[in-house]
């Protein structure tokens, strides 16, 4: 993609390199290139449009103060500035920053690029060549999706979109925990309800699942399989209810996720992994590599050799595998499928499991950096200032479907994304339902819809901006207009940093800021006026804003409506 910001960075970096060679401030290593010159977009326009802290980078090597280096370098760069396309003025600021003030052509070029690239603006190929497997949600199939799962779903799908936008080859996966005792308990809970529906006096399992969905599954079994069930022996019936309940829950979870805009490339079965003897094969590999030892009747993995605080058990003294053994086998399976990087989104209660799992991969010979775990903090649902209690076993929880019914998919997704994943989130149910500027997602979508309305009006008046690259944008001189363009220029960097930081909240915040700038502009300036030249310029500006808002919302999995 033709990225004006990248071209400007390259121009500044080339100018810095030329200045270093002329000033001879210090010896430059042979492998020192333009990529070693950091160039940042400034957040405060009084500090110029771009800045570099290169003087601080070189201070140690040159054995001089950063400010002295900055002055010497700025002076040397001034002699080459006239040959550049965009640089207008160079200044030294603070204790050694070098600020670059650009000609207004860069802002006009930004608008033209956005208008030309449209939905492709902001995309790049930075991550090309890296295959990522992103695993998220992976909730036990023992109950409907709740709002905690919804946060993981919103973050996971948005992150997948954003990583793809910067060139990574991303696949998404849901790990179905269908091999543990919780599935047996799910089946037992449904079977008990079934027998109670038949009028039998049976005791419900002490640790059984109590939600109404259990009764719904039991009713479905009675309606569709009653005759078969009456012919079954006790053990056969238990197996039936285990499989039937699991199948119904998975179908329910898939439907809820799909309704929330989430589709997985792969639903990976833990049961099939176990049945393939993958766990025992991993144990044998670790034995052959000398990474395990027996003690007190248990088999231990030497995770302390890979940074863990203590060694971990893989096979318990009763002969059963631990969860860690299964997880190591699962992650080996992921790597063996050809992925370079595994990213998991886990809850904070899995914090202590991160290092042991990574250690297991390293013990198998895989790079430690091949596994990255994002710990997603829990959230609280607030309604009328009161916290809504949730308990899956007691059936007192708000489902993902409830949330979508209550506030809509778009509001739900934005509110679940608006805070950093490492922060606890309080979801304000009442605010999410508001159709007002206080509701951030409404505020953003309204900016997009408002611009569409302006273009409808322009169309009715016979105005268009079809020949984008020949537009005269010189009429855009107001501070708010230039601030908007600067914000638009930051979008590709925002997408890249959002991907790098694994932080969809950053992009959510960017969209809100951009919408705010546009609303401020609209409230104080007329887009369509008697001045035809200014009208076309402001329509071009508005079109670029609409494009970037739509691009950002699309990556977040939120719609960009043309009418509200």
Secondary structure, DSSP 4 states (H G I P E B T S, - for coil): ---HHHHHHHHHHHHHHHHHHHH--SPPPTT--GGGS--EE-SSGGG-SEEE-HHHHHHHHHTS-HHHHHHHHHHHHHTTGGG-SSEEEEEEETTTEEEEEEPTHHHHHHHHHHHHHGGGTT---TTTT-EEEEE-----TTS--BHHHHHHHHHHHHHHHHHHHTT-EEEEEEEE--SSHHHHHHHHHHHHHHHHHTT---PPPTT---SHHHHHHHHHHHHHHHHHHHT--HHHHHHHHHHHHHHHHHHHHHHHHHHTT---SEEEEHHHHHHTTHHHHHHHHHHHTT-EEEETTEEEE-GGGGT-SS-EEEE-TTSPBPHHHHHHHHHHHHHHTT-SEEEEEEEGGGGGGHHHHHHHHHHTT--GGGEEEEEE--EEEEETTEEPP-BTTTTB--BHHHHHHHH-HHHHHHHHHSS-TTS-EEEEHHHHH--STTSHHHHHHHHHHHHHHHHHHHHHTT-----GGG---TT--SHHHHHHHHHHHTHHHHHHHHHHHT-HHHHHHHHHHHHHHHHHHHHHS-SS-S-HHHHHHHHHHHHHHHHHHHHHHHHTT----S--
